[in-house]
Amino acid sequence: MTVSGKVQKFKMREVAVEDLGSRRRRGVQPAYAFQRDACVSSSLDTARRLGQGYRAFQCVVVACELKIPDLLANGPKSATEIASATQTHEPSMQSLMRALCSWEVFSERPDGTFAATEVSGHFRSDRPGLRNWLMTNGEWYPAWANLMFTLRTGNNAFVHTFGKTTWEMGAENPEASARFNAAMVESTKRTVGAFVTAYDLAGVQTVVDIGGGNGALLSAVLQAKPEMRGVLFDLRQGLAGAREALEADGVASRVTLVEGNFFESVPAGGDLYILKWIIHSWTDDQARAILEVCRRSMSSQARLLLFERTIPEHIDASPFALEAAMADLHMRVVGGGQERTTNEYRALLAAAGLRMTRLVPTDWLGIIEAVLA
């Protein structure tokens, strides 16, 4: 019985034990003990999957910790082999792998072994992808249990949960800090090609990368533009490993490293000032203060670029809107900042004495250009 095709009905199908055995002998995956006679209501399916979200996330996090995507990149393996390689409990590993197959992270083969998929490839540790980003989010996960605190107070649930900011925690945990920096490098590599192609760098001789960490963005720009020089500006801990990374990329001789705090000052003399994923980490008052400091160091001909995710003026169910809306809430819960719409960035820049001139869209980040007002 169905109502406009919306109600899901299952019919138990009788399958003889002998039939299941013969199917296995022929190398065919046994059929499920029940079949769907009608499609699951899309709204009900979505609601159920939302309820599974926290479980799915933790499944992927532990798979990354155990490097199972790397393990299966060399070929399918049984739960026994995976458990042995990861020193885990075999029956529990079997359950984990089945769960991840249901989310298409892995696939189960007819012989009962598990194989890699295109999705699991994004979580390998031996190449750029999403592993570092996911595991960093895993470290922030407990703060989301206090989402209600942010909704009630407007304050940072991460500080409420741990008693310190993400930056303070990173300073105390070098491994977590290195993973976060690696995630930022990977995001930069996905962005910089589109930036160099889409943005006109004519006339730029010196690029100042504000809060640039180990210099991944600046290095990529300098590799694409051999005539340019750069200044990499960050806190001392932010610059950890920068010189070595720049030397490995062959651009260290064209980069000056400067330690400092962007709430106090930034280097003067740049033709182009870049802030990637900086402003979204702060409240409007804090963000305006950073931009005012930048403005004071800019010449009349200098330009400022913000690499930020922009929230659509109207939210729909598109992947872009999903990323932006969830990132906005995440910044409030974990980072103490927020994502913004294009008009909100325009107003924020104006309040700091800057004039937004254009938005250059890339695949997932917007490049917001501003000059002195």
Secondary structure by P-SEA (a helix, b strand, c coil): ccccccbbbbbbbbbbaaaaaaaaaacccccccccccccccaaaaaaaaaaaaaaaaaaaaaaaaaccccccccccccaaaaaaaacccaaaaaaaaaaaaaacccccccccbbbbccccccccccccccaaaaaaaaaaaaaaaaaaaaaacccccccccccccaaaaaaacaaaaaaaaaaaaaaaaacaaaaaaccccccccbbbbccccccaaaaaaaaacccbbbbbbcccccccaaaaaaaaacccccbbbbbccccccccccccbbbbccccccccaaaaaaaaaaaaaaccccbbbbbbcccccccccccaaaaaaaaaaaaaaaccccccccaaaaaaaaaaacbbbccccccccbbbbbbccc
